[in-house]
């Protein structure tokens, strides 16, 4: 019997990663394309998977908000995403008609959580949280080894975060909430506030502030979900020393109330940039 091959796509705000893998999610081929217009991006995805007639399924992880509830008439549609031209796109329907494959869909961050569980730092963890801090902030929760879904997907990036009173012009960058977590702690939020890309920010005060926001989010998730592990990924987490500052912030906020595991094994960093597409490969 010929081995089954599966396809995976991770739609991100700036780039889209496609992969072909085997039954266990091991990647055999991958390509990264810029996320431009809907037709152009879908054309390039179709071109890549056209080389693999042996595909039996396609798993898709998408930036949100996206309708992942199969009972909804909008199942598979991107909803009011701020990315120009992508709101209301029937992503699932478009891909199904182009590729003639059964498609399973979830959010990019839920897929990343799945990828971390299968191949990454959350291997063997049953209850954990994955958060990415980059162009946006999003998160997925695993409970009992499965992605947690409610009426829709979680929106951890938009949780309100207590913060110091802002004195300058900065009020947060979220177009919906202003100063939610994503609005004050994402890469674009840092850039707006400190006047340069987070990659070039060296001011210790900026990183102290960033670490406080992230520690507040992590501690809130720790209290509300009691996970075994919290995994932080995304480009902003590449800043040297940030993960240690976040751990210190969590410890400080906890005030020895909850008996947390050692922080260096409880709040960990993911550096796997393919976790999203790896998780998408595993969706059935
Ligand atoms: Zn928001």
py3Dmol code that shows the C-alpha trace and the ligand (Angstrom):
import py3Dmol

protein = """\
ATOM      1  CA  UNK A   1       0.000   0.000   0.000  1.00  0.00           C
ATOM      2  CA  UNK A   2       1.326   3.440  -0.880  1.00  0.00           C
ATOM      3  CA  UNK A   3       1.899   5.695   2.150  1.00  0.00           C
ATOM      4  CA  UNK A   4      -0.676   8.472   2.595  1.00  0.00           C
ATOM      5  CA  UNK A   5       0.529  12.004   2.278  1.00  0.00           C
ATOM      6  CA  UNK A   6      -1.133  14.966   3.922  1.00  0.00           C
ATOM      7  CA  UNK A   7      -1.010  18.657   3.201  1.00  0.00           C
ATOM      8  CA  UNK A   8      -0.834  21.474   5.705  1.00  0.00           C
ATOM      9  CA  UNK A   9      -1.159  25.232   5.285  1.00  0.00           C
ATOM     10  CA  UNK A  10      -0.509  27.903   7.860  1.00  0.00           C
ATOM     11  CA  UNK A  11      -1.930  31.256   6.839  1.00  0.00           C
ATOM     12  CA  UNK A  12      -0.146  34.103   8.560  1.00  0.00           C
ATOM     13  CA  UNK A  13      -0.648  37.826   8.220  1.00  0.00           C
ATOM     14  CA  UNK A  14       2.579  38.275   6.248  1.00  0.00           C
ATOM     15  CA  UNK A  15       3.525  34.785   5.078  1.00  0.00           C
ATOM     16  CA  UNK A  16       1.866  31.476   4.363  1.00  0.00           C
ATOM     17  CA  UNK A  17       3.638  28.174   4.866  1.00  0.00           C
ATOM     18  CA  UNK A  18       2.612  25.053   2.943  1.00  0.00           C
ATOM     19  CA  UNK A  19       3.898  21.582   3.748  1.00  0.00           C
ATOM     20  CA  UNK A  20       3.478  17.981   2.686  1.00  0.00           C
ATOM     21  CA  UNK A  21       3.950  15.378   5.365  1.00  0.00           C
ATOM     22  CA  UNK A  22       3.438  11.758   6.236  1.00  0.00           C
ATOM     23  CA  UNK A  23       0.868  10.197   8.575  1.00  0.00           C
ATOM     24  CA  UNK A  24       2.838  11.175  11.659  1.00  0.00           C
ATOM     25  CA  UNK A  25       3.203  14.815  10.648  1.00  0.00           C
ATOM     26  CA  UNK A  26       6.851  14.580   9.579  1.00  0.00           C
ATOM     27  CA  UNK A  27       7.435  17.253   6.935  1.00  0.00           C
ATOM     28  CA  UNK A  28       8.653  15.993   3.548  1.00  0.00           C
ATOM     29  CA  UNK A  29       8.488  19.237   1.599  1.00  0.00           C
ATOM     30  CA  UNK A  30       7.632  22.819   2.436  1.00  0.00           C
ATOM     31  CA  UNK A  31       7.384  26.225   0.819  1.00  0.00           C
ATOM     32  CA  UNK A  32       6.890  29.702   2.266  1.00  0.00           C
ATOM     33  CA  UNK A  33       5.024  32.272   0.196  1.00  0.00           C
ATOM     34  CA  UNK A  34       4.053  35.856   0.984  1.00  0.00           C
ATOM     35  CA  UNK A  35       0.416  36.337   1.996  1.00  0.00           C
ATOM     36  CA  UNK A  36      -0.663  38.879  -0.606  1.00  0.00           C
ATOM     37  CA  UNK A  37      -4.107  39.069  -2.205  1.00  0.00           C
ATOM     38  CA  UNK A  38      -6.544  36.187  -1.781  1.00  0.00           C
ATOM     39  CA  UNK A  39      -6.432  34.992  -5.444  1.00  0.00           C
ATOM     40  CA  UNK A  40      -2.655  35.306  -5.748  1.00  0.00           C
ATOM     41  CA  UNK A  41      -1.995  33.477  -2.472  1.00  0.00           C
ATOM     42  CA  UNK A  42      -4.473  30.697  -3.270  1.00  0.00           C
ATOM     43  CA  UNK A  43      -2.983  30.308  -6.775  1.00  0.00           C
ATOM     44  CA  UNK A  44       0.447  29.708  -5.308  1.00  0.00           C
ATOM     45  CA  UNK A  45      -0.890  27.237  -2.767  1.00  0.00           C
ATOM     46  CA  UNK A  46      -2.675  25.356  -5.553  1.00  0.00           C
ATOM     47  CA  UNK A  47       0.534  25.315  -7.614  1.00  0.00           C
ATOM     48  CA  UNK A  48       2.565  23.808  -4.733  1.00  0.00           C
ATOM     49  CA  UNK A  49       0.077  21.074  -3.856  1.00  0.00           C
ATOM     50  CA  UNK A  50      -0.466  20.344  -7.559  1.00  0.00           C
ATOM     51  CA  UNK A  51       2.888  18.512  -7.454  1.00  0.00           C
ATOM     52  CA  UNK A  52       1.446  16.035  -4.933  1.00  0.00           C
ATOM     53  CA  UNK A  53      -1.441  14.040  -6.400  1.00  0.00           C
ATOM     54  CA  UNK A  54      -1.005  11.511  -3.560  1.00  0.00           C
ATOM     55  CA  UNK A  55      -2.438  13.902  -0.943  1.00  0.00           C
ATOM     56  CA  UNK A  56      -5.440  12.558   0.953  1.00  0.00           C
ATOM     57  CA  UNK A  57      -6.225  15.420   3.348  1.00  0.00           C
ATOM     58  CA  UNK A  58      -5.424  19.074   3.850  1.00  0.00           C
ATOM     59  CA  UNK A  59      -5.233  20.721   7.265  1.00  0.00           C
ATOM     60  CA  UNK A  60      -5.436  24.484   7.435  1.00  0.00           C
ATOM     61  CA  UNK A  61      -4.397  26.778  10.254  1.00  0.00           C
ATOM     62  CA  UNK A  62      -5.540  30.329   9.680  1.00  0.00           C
ATOM     63  CA  UNK A  63      -5.066  33.701  11.260  1.00  0.00           C
ATOM     64  CA  UNK A  64      -8.275  34.844  12.863  1.00  0.00           C
ATOM     65  CA  UNK A  65     -10.883  35.582  13.512  1.00  0.00           C
ATOM     66  CA  UNK A  66     -12.036  32.603  11.508  1.00  0.00           C
ATOM     67  CA  UNK A  67     -15.229  30.567  11.869  1.00  0.00           C
ATOM     68  CA  UNK A  68     -14.220  27.093  13.039  1.00  0.00           C
ATOM     69  CA  UNK A  69     -17.610  25.926  14.274  1.00  0.00           C
ATOM     70  CA  UNK A  70     -18.784  23.268  11.757  1.00  0.00           C
ATOM     71  CA  UNK A  71     -22.448  23.979  12.528  1.00  0.00           C
ATOM     72  CA  UNK A  72     -22.161  27.620  11.452  1.00  0.00           C
ATOM     73  CA  UNK A  73     -23.240  28.700   7.960  1.00  0.00           C
ATOM     74  CA  UNK A  74     -19.970  30.650   7.840  1.00  0.00           C
ATOM     75  CA  UNK A  75     -17.815  27.626   8.712  1.00  0.00           C
ATOM     76  CA  UNK A  76     -14.411  28.049   7.122  1.00  0.00           C
ATOM     77  CA  UNK A  77     -14.800  31.788   6.468  1.00  0.00           C
ATOM     78  CA  UNK A  78     -12.336  34.374   7.656  1.00  0.00           C
ATOM     79  CA  UNK A  79     -14.432  36.840   9.637  1.00  0.00           C
ATOM     80  CA  UNK A  80     -13.684  40.509  10.354  1.00  0.00           C
ATOM     81  CA  UNK A  81      -9.910  40.131  10.055  1.00  0.00           C
ATOM     82  CA  UNK A  82      -8.120  43.460   9.772  1.00  0.00           C
ATOM     83  CA  UNK A  83      -5.947  42.174   6.904  1.00  0.00           C
ATOM     84  CA  UNK A  84      -7.170  44.077   3.809  1.00  0.00           C
ATOM     85  CA  UNK A  85      -9.118  41.979   1.320  1.00  0.00           C
ATOM     86  CA  UNK A  86      -9.293  38.851   3.474  1.00  0.00           C
ATOM     87  CA  UNK A  87     -12.388  39.500   5.593  1.00  0.00           C
ATOM     88  CA  UNK A  88     -15.351  37.280   4.599  1.00  0.00           C
ATOM     89  CA  UNK A  89     -13.168  34.992   2.446  1.00  0.00           C
ATOM     90  CA  UNK A  90     -14.541  31.446   2.266  1.00  0.00           C
ATOM     91  CA  UNK A  91     -11.134  29.926   2.829  1.00  0.00           C
ATOM     92  CA  UNK A  92     -12.324  26.351   3.234  1.00  0.00           C
ATOM     93  CA  UNK A  93     -14.680  26.486   0.245  1.00  0.00           C
ATOM     94  CA  UNK A  94     -12.058  28.071  -2.017  1.00  0.00           C
ATOM     95  CA  UNK A  95      -9.400  25.511  -1.115  1.00  0.00           C
ATOM     96  CA  UNK A  96     -11.811  22.590  -1.405  1.00  0.00           C
ATOM     97  CA  UNK A  97     -12.886  23.565  -4.894  1.00  0.00           C
ATOM     98  CA  UNK A  98      -9.322  24.232  -6.037  1.00  0.00           C
ATOM     99  CA  UNK A  99      -7.670  21.135  -4.521  1.00  0.00           C
ATOM    100  CA  UNK A 100     -10.564  18.656  -4.360  1.00  0.00           C
ATOM    101  CA  UNK A 101      -9.476  17.468  -0.919  1.00  0.00           C
ATOM    102  CA  UNK A 102     -11.275  17.129   2.408  1.00  0.00           C
ATOM    103  CA  UNK A 103     -10.200  20.087   4.510  1.00  0.00           C
ATOM    104  CA  UNK A 104      -9.916  20.392   8.285  1.00  0.00           C
ATOM    105  CA  UNK A 105      -9.576  23.886   9.669  1.00  0.00           C
ATOM    106  CA  UNK A 106      -8.463  25.510  12.893  1.00  0.00           C
ATOM    107  CA  UNK A 107      -6.653  28.646  13.965  1.00  0.00           C
ATOM    108  CA  UNK A 108      -2.938  29.158  13.349  1.00  0.00           C
ATOM    109  CA  UNK A 109      -2.237  29.211  17.086  1.00  0.00           C
ATOM    110  CA  UNK A 110      -4.275  26.073  17.804  1.00  0.00           C
ATOM    111  CA  UNK A 111      -2.264  24.352  15.077  1.00  0.00           C
ATOM    112  CA  UNK A 112       0.954  25.663  16.632  1.00  0.00           C
ATOM    113  CA  UNK A 113      -0.111  24.217  19.990  1.00  0.00           C
ATOM    114  CA  UNK A 114      -0.724  20.864  18.273  1.00  0.00           C
ATOM    115  CA  UNK A 115       2.699  21.072  16.613  1.00  0.00           C
ATOM    116  CA  UNK A 116       4.373  21.809  19.943  1.00  0.00           C
ATOM    117  CA  UNK A 117       2.592  18.867  21.527  1.00  0.00           C
ATOM    118  CA  UNK A 118       3.614  16.464  18.782  1.00  0.00           C
ATOM    119  CA  UNK A 119       7.147  17.637  18.074  1.00  0.00           C
ATOM    120  CA  UNK A 120       8.159  20.501  20.318  1.00  0.00           C
ATOM    121  CA  UNK A 121       8.619  21.695  23.873  1.00  0.00           C
ATOM    122  CA  UNK A 122       5.142  20.561  24.950  1.00  0.00           C
ATOM    123  CA  UNK A 123       5.754  16.958  23.964  1.00  0.00           C
ATOM    124  CA  UNK A 124       3.704  14.680  26.191  1.00  0.00           C
ATOM    125  CA  UNK A 125       1.960  17.610  27.954  1.00  0.00           C
ATOM    126  CA  UNK A 126      -1.808  17.130  28.266  1.00  0.00           C
ATOM    127  CA  UNK A 127      -2.781  20.567  29.601  1.00  0.00           C
ATOM    128  CA  UNK A 128      -0.853  23.512  28.296  1.00  0.00           C
ATOM    129  CA  UNK A 129      -1.156  26.965  26.782  1.00  0.00           C
ATOM    130  CA  UNK A 130       0.654  28.181  23.686  1.00  0.00           C
ATOM    131  CA  UNK A 131       0.932  31.925  23.054  1.00  0.00           C
ATOM    132  CA  UNK A 132       2.655  33.615  20.150  1.00  0.00           C
ATOM    133  CA  UNK A 133       3.882  37.184  20.512  1.00  0.00           C
ATOM    134  CA  UNK A 134       4.755  38.683  17.150  1.00  0.00           C
ATOM    135  CA  UNK A 135       2.902  40.770  14.582  1.00  0.00           C
ATOM    136  CA  UNK A 136      -0.166  39.813  16.575  1.00  0.00           C
ATOM    137  CA  UNK A 137      -0.729  37.918  19.786  1.00  0.00           C
ATOM    138  CA  UNK A 138      -2.773  34.753  19.876  1.00  0.00           C
ATOM    139  CA  UNK A 139      -3.007  31.619  21.898  1.00  0.00           C
ATOM    140  CA  UNK A 140      -4.294  28.083  21.985  1.00  0.00           C
ATOM    141  CA  UNK A 141      -5.124  25.852  24.915  1.00  0.00           C
ATOM    142  CA  UNK A 142      -4.759  22.085  25.117  1.00  0.00           C
ATOM    143  CA  UNK A 143      -6.943  20.323  27.656  1.00  0.00           C
ATOM    144  CA  UNK A 144      -6.713  16.574  28.049  1.00  0.00           C
ATOM    145  CA  UNK A 145      -4.472  16.405  25.005  1.00  0.00           C
ATOM    146  CA  UNK A 146      -7.032  18.088  22.754  1.00  0.00           C
ATOM    147  CA  UNK A 147      -7.386  21.609  21.405  1.00  0.00           C
ATOM    148  CA  UNK A 148      -9.933  23.456  23.499  1.00  0.00           C
ATOM    149  CA  UNK A 149     -12.830  24.871  21.508  1.00  0.00           C
ATOM    150  CA  UNK A 150     -15.764  26.749  22.930  1.00  0.00           C
ATOM    151  CA  UNK A 151     -18.555  28.293  20.887  1.00  0.00           C
ATOM    152  CA  UNK A 152     -15.690  29.480  18.717  1.00  0.00           C
ATOM    153  CA  UNK A 153     -11.927  29.749  19.078  1.00  0.00           C
ATOM    154  CA  UNK A 154     -10.238  31.520  21.963  1.00  0.00           C
ATOM    155  CA  UNK A 155      -9.040  35.112  21.608  1.00  0.00           C
ATOM    156  CA  UNK A 156      -6.290  35.193  24.198  1.00  0.00           C
ATOM    157  CA  UNK A 157      -4.462  38.006  22.417  1.00  0.00           C
ATOM    158  CA  UNK A 158      -7.303  40.414  23.058  1.00  0.00           C
ATOM    159  CA  UNK A 159      -7.590  39.931  26.809  1.00  0.00           C
ATOM    160  CA  UNK A 160      -7.599  43.180  28.764  1.00  0.00           C
ATOM    161  CA  UNK A 161      -4.348  43.791  30.604  1.00  0.00           C
ATOM    162  CA  UNK A 162      -4.011  46.120  33.576  1.00  0.00           C
ATOM    163  CA  UNK A 163      -1.265  48.607  32.811  1.00  0.00           C
ATOM    164  CA  UNK A 164       0.234  51.824  34.088  1.00  0.00           C
ATOM    165  CA  UNK A 165      -1.545  55.036  33.001  1.00  0.00           C
ATOM    166  CA  UNK A 166      -0.249  56.062  29.593  1.00  0.00           C
ATOM    167  CA  UNK A 167       1.133  59.581  29.645  1.00  0.00           C
ATOM    168  CA  UNK A 168       2.249  60.141  26.019  1.00  0.00           C
ATOM    169  CA  UNK A 169       0.430  59.638  22.752  1.00  0.00           C
ATOM    170  CA  UNK A 170       0.541  55.850  22.910  1.00  0.00           C
ATOM    171  CA  UNK A 171      -2.850  54.296  23.652  1.00  0.00           C
ATOM    172  CA  UNK A 172      -2.342  50.834  22.177  1.00  0.00           C
ATOM    173  CA  UNK A 173      -2.658  49.661  18.580  1.00  0.00           C
ATOM    174  CA  UNK A 174      -5.559  47.195  18.533  1.00  0.00           C
ATOM    175  CA  UNK A 175      -8.133  48.588  16.069  1.00  0.00           C
ATOM    176  CA  UNK A 176     -10.900  47.095  18.208  1.00  0.00           C
ATOM    177  CA  UNK A 177      -9.782  47.603  21.813  1.00  0.00           C
ATOM    178  CA  UNK A 178      -6.750  49.877  21.799  1.00  0.00           C
ATOM    179  CA  UNK A 179      -4.964  48.647  24.901  1.00  0.00           C
ATOM    180  CA  UNK A 180      -5.716  44.907  24.990  1.00  0.00           C
ATOM    181  CA  UNK A 181      -2.734  42.533  25.270  1.00  0.00           C
ATOM    182  CA  UNK A 182      -2.093  42.596  21.513  1.00  0.00           C
ATOM    183  CA  UNK A 183      -2.644  46.348  21.514  1.00  0.00           C
ATOM    184  CA  UNK A 184       0.145  46.995  24.006  1.00  0.00           C
ATOM    185  CA  UNK A 185       2.523  44.029  23.755  1.00  0.00           C
ATOM    186  CA  UNK A 186       2.655  42.887  20.108  1.00  0.00           C
ATOM    187  CA  UNK A 187       5.581  43.756  17.850  1.00  0.00           C
ATOM    188  CA  UNK A 188       3.649  46.619  16.164  1.00  0.00           C
ATOM    189  CA  UNK A 189       2.641  47.957  19.603  1.00  0.00           C
ATOM    190  CA  UNK A 190       6.281  48.074  20.678  1.00  0.00           C
ATOM    191  CA  UNK A 191       7.256  49.743  17.421  1.00  0.00           C
ATOM    192  CA  UNK A 192       4.570  52.420  17.783  1.00  0.00           C
ATOM    193  CA  UNK A 193       5.459  53.114  21.388  1.00  0.00           C
ATOM    194  CA  UNK A 194       9.241  53.065  21.198  1.00  0.00           C
ATOM    195  CA  UNK A 195       9.709  54.362  17.669  1.00  0.00           C
ATOM    196  CA  UNK A 196      11.565  51.399  16.182  1.00  0.00           C
ATOM    197  CA  UNK A 197      11.114  47.730  15.382  1.00  0.00           C
ATOM    198  CA  UNK A 198      11.240  45.490  18.457  1.00  0.00           C
ATOM    199  CA  UNK A 199      14.323  43.871  16.902  1.00  0.00           C
ATOM    200  CA  UNK A 200      16.178  47.164  17.376  1.00  0.00           C
ATOM    201  CA  UNK A 201      14.854  48.210  20.774  1.00  0.00           C
ATOM    202  CA  UNK A 202      17.638  48.148  23.367  1.00  0.00           C
ATOM    203  CA  UNK A 203      16.108  50.377  26.078  1.00  0.00           C
ATOM    204  CA  UNK A 204      15.846  48.176  29.205  1.00  0.00           C
ATOM    205  CA  UNK A 205      12.733  50.114  30.281  1.00  0.00           C
ATOM    206  CA  UNK A 206      10.938  49.009  27.119  1.00  0.00           C
ATOM    207  CA  UNK A 207      11.694  45.357  27.754  1.00  0.00           C
ATOM    208  CA  UNK A 208      10.850  45.640  31.447  1.00  0.00           C
ATOM    209  CA  UNK A 209       7.439  46.999  30.469  1.00  0.00           C
ATOM    210  CA  UNK A 210       6.973  44.304  27.817  1.00  0.00           C
ATOM    211  CA  UNK A 211       7.883  41.581  30.311  1.00  0.00           C
ATOM    212  CA  UNK A 212       5.378  42.937  32.837  1.00  0.00           C
ATOM    213  CA  UNK A 213       2.538  42.791  30.311  1.00  0.00           C
ATOM    214  CA  UNK A 214       3.445  39.274  29.248  1.00  0.00           C
ATOM    215  CA  UNK A 215       3.875  38.127  32.844  1.00  0.00           C
ATOM    216  CA  UNK A 216       0.407  39.474  33.652  1.00  0.00           C
ATOM    217  CA  UNK A 217      -1.077  37.521  30.746  1.00  0.00           C
ATOM    218  CA  UNK A 218       0.844  34.363  31.646  1.00  0.00           C
ATOM    219  CA  UNK A 219      -0.113  34.588  35.311  1.00  0.00           C
ATOM    220  CA  UNK A 220      -3.772  35.200  34.421  1.00  0.00           C
ATOM    221  CA  UNK A 221      -3.737  32.080  32.245  1.00  0.00           C
ATOM    222  CA  UNK A 222      -1.979  30.171  34.983  1.00  0.00           C
ATOM    223  CA  UNK A 223      -4.706  31.091  37.483  1.00  0.00           C
ATOM    224  CA  UNK A 224      -7.646  30.517  35.146  1.00  0.00           C
ATOM    225  CA  UNK A 225      -6.541  27.315  33.395  1.00  0.00           C
ATOM    226  CA  UNK A 226      -4.012  25.694  35.743  1.00  0.00           C
ATOM    227  CA  UNK A 227      -1.919  24.381  32.851  1.00  0.00           C
ATOM    228  CA  UNK A 228       1.102  22.104  33.266  1.00  0.00           C
ATOM    229  CA  UNK A 229       3.085  24.323  30.964  1.00  0.00           C
ATOM    230  CA  UNK A 230       2.957  27.688  29.210  1.00  0.00           C
ATOM    231  CA  UNK A 231       4.808  27.976  25.903  1.00  0.00           C
ATOM    232  CA  UNK A 232       5.715  31.374  24.466  1.00  0.00           C
ATOM    233  CA  UNK A 233       6.625  31.685  20.793  1.00  0.00           C
ATOM    234  CA  UNK A 234       6.745  34.384  18.132  1.00  0.00           C
ATOM    235  CA  UNK A 235       9.343  36.877  16.982  1.00  0.00           C
ATOM    236  CA  UNK A 236       9.198  39.199  20.008  1.00  0.00           C
ATOM    237  CA  UNK A 237      10.273  36.306  22.247  1.00  0.00           C
ATOM    238  CA  UNK A 238      13.614  36.209  20.402  1.00  0.00           C
ATOM    239  CA  UNK A 239      14.730  39.129  22.574  1.00  0.00           C
ATOM    240  CA  UNK A 240      17.567  37.829  24.784  1.00  0.00           C
ATOM    241  CA  UNK A 241      16.569  37.737  28.446  1.00  0.00           C
ATOM    242  CA  UNK A 242      12.860  38.356  27.865  1.00  0.00           C
ATOM    243  CA  UNK A 243      11.712  34.879  28.892  1.00  0.00           C
ATOM    244  CA  UNK A 244      13.670  35.193  32.153  1.00  0.00           C
ATOM    245  CA  UNK A 245      12.047  38.578  32.850  1.00  0.00           C
ATOM    246  CA  UNK A 246       8.599  37.111  32.191  1.00  0.00           C
ATOM    247  CA  UNK A 247       9.302  34.269  34.615  1.00  0.00           C
ATOM    248  CA  UNK A 248      10.456  36.727  37.254  1.00  0.00           C
ATOM    249  CA  UNK A 249       7.286  38.755  36.709  1.00  0.00           C
ATOM    250  CA  UNK A 250       5.085  35.683  37.138  1.00  0.00           C
ATOM    251  CA  UNK A 251       6.907  34.754  40.329  1.00  0.00           C
ATOM    252  CA  UNK A 252       6.529  38.292  41.663  1.00  0.00           C
ATOM    253  CA  UNK A 253       2.815  38.488  40.859  1.00  0.00           C
ATOM    254  CA  UNK A 254       2.149  35.083  42.398  1.00  0.00           C
ATOM    255  CA  UNK A 255       3.606  36.086  45.772  1.00  0.00           C
ATOM    256  CA  UNK A 256       4.044  32.395  46.543  1.00  0.00           C
ATOM    257  CA  UNK A 257       0.243  31.924  46.519  1.00  0.00           C
ATOM    258  CA  UNK A 258      -0.058  29.064  44.002  1.00  0.00           C
ATOM    259  CA  UNK A 259       2.501  26.298  44.189  1.00  0.00           C
ATOM    260  CA  UNK A 260       3.876  26.637  40.671  1.00  0.00           C
ATOM    261  CA  UNK A 261       6.409  24.241  39.119  1.00  0.00           C
ATOM    262  CA  UNK A 262       9.966  25.631  38.762  1.00  0.00           C
ATOM    263  CA  UNK A 263       9.465  28.639  36.492  1.00  0.00           C
ATOM    264  CA  UNK A 264      12.231  27.644  34.039  1.00  0.00           C
ATOM    265  CA  UNK A 265      10.317  24.479  33.190  1.00  0.00           C
ATOM    266  CA  UNK A 266       6.837  26.016  33.545  1.00  0.00           C
ATOM    267  CA  UNK A 267       7.150  29.072  31.276  1.00  0.00           C
ATOM    268  CA  UNK A 268       9.186  27.976  28.283  1.00  0.00           C
ATOM    269  CA  UNK A 269      10.056  29.382  24.904  1.00  0.00           C
ATOM    270  CA  UNK A 270       9.379  27.830  21.536  1.00  0.00           C
ATOM    271  CA  UNK A 271      11.779  28.574  18.724  1.00  0.00           C
ATOM    272  CA  UNK A 272      10.102  26.249  16.238  1.00  0.00           C
ATOM    273  CA  UNK A 273       8.832  28.435  13.416  1.00  0.00           C
ATOM    274  CA  UNK A 274       7.201  25.440  11.697  1.00  0.00           C
ATOM    275  CA  UNK A 275       4.984  24.425  14.648  1.00  0.00           C
ATOM    276  CA  UNK A 276       1.892  25.935  12.994  1.00  0.00           C
ATOM    277  CA  UNK A 277       2.198  24.048   9.748  1.00  0.00           C
ATOM    278  CA  UNK A 278       3.245  20.887  11.606  1.00  0.00           C
ATOM    279  CA  UNK A 279       0.018  21.092  13.574  1.00  0.00           C
ATOM    280  CA  UNK A 280      -1.979  21.777  10.408  1.00  0.00           C
ATOM    281  CA  UNK A 281      -0.570  18.554   8.916  1.00  0.00           C
ATOM    282  CA  UNK A 282      -2.041  16.665  11.830  1.00  0.00           C
ATOM    283  CA  UNK A 283      -5.561  18.060  11.507  1.00  0.00           C
ATOM    284  CA  UNK A 284      -8.038  15.532  10.136  1.00  0.00           C
TER     285      UNK A 284
END
"""
ligand_1 = """\
1
ZN
Zn -7.756 43.818 20.880
"""
view = py3Dmol.view(width=600, height=400)
view.addModel(protein, "pdb")
view.setStyle({"model": 0}, {"cartoon": {"style": "trace"}})
view.addModel(ligand_1, "xyz")
view.setStyle({"model": 1}, {"stick": {}})
view.zoomTo()
view.show()
